[in-house]
Amino acid sequence: MNMKATIVREEASPQRESSPRGRLRFILELWRWARRMDRLAQLRRERNQLHELSDELLRDIGLTRDEANRESRRHYWDDIGWRR
């Protein structure tokens, strides 16, 4: 009878132990998302800076004012270079 009560009590409150592999996977996913967010913020800064360049500097890098304006109007999440 005592043994039955112990079994029921253990079944009523199952405890999940997270495995080291699960924790590592979570940390890696969190790190990937942090990198992605950092990349998006960097892309937004670069597009804002491109918009502020003078026509002479744009000519130096081979862009017209229209191309620079078009690029700076793109959304920060519109990132062609990101690996999917």
N, C-alpha and C positions, 0 to 999 in steps of 0.2 A: 504494500500500500504506500509506503513511503517512497519507494522507487517510482511509482506511477505519478505521484505528485511532482517529483523532480522532473520527469520527462515532460509533463504538461507545462510546467513553468518554463522550461527551456524552449519549447515550441511556441509559447505565447509571446516571447520577446526575442525574436531572432536578431542577432547582431551581425552586421555585415563588416567584415574586415576588408579594407581596401588593399589590394595587392600592390607590391612595389611597381609592377609593370603598369597597372592602372594609374597610379600616381604619376609615373613618368610620362605616360601618354597625355595626361591632363596638363602637365607642366609644358610639354612640347607644344600642344595645341595653343595654350595660353601664350607661349613665346611667339608662335607663328602669327597669332592675331595681333600681338603687340608690334611685331615687325611690319605687318600689313598697315596698321594704323599710322605708324611712323612714316611709312612710304607714302601714304595718302596725304599726310600733312606736309611732307617734303614737296610733293608734286604740286600742291596748292600754292606753297610759297614760291616755287619756281615759276609757275604760271603768272602769279601776281608780279614778280620781278620782270618777267618778259614783257608784260604790258607796260611797265614803267621805263623800258629802255628807249633811248633816243633813236631817231632814224639812222644816224651814223653807225651806232653800235649794232643795230639790226642788220645793216648792210654788211658789216664786218663778219657777221655770223651767217650771212646768206639768206636772210629773211626779209620779206617786205612788211610794211606796217599792217596790211590786211591779213597776212598769214599769222603775224604775232597776235593781232586782235582775235582772230578766229581761235587760235590755240588758248589764249587766256580766258576765253568765254566757255571753254569746255569745263564740264564738272570734274571735281577732283577725283571722283570714283571712276571716271572714264580713263582708265590706264591701260594702254595697249601693251606696255612692256611687262606687265605683271604675269607671272606664271600661274596658270590655272590648273 
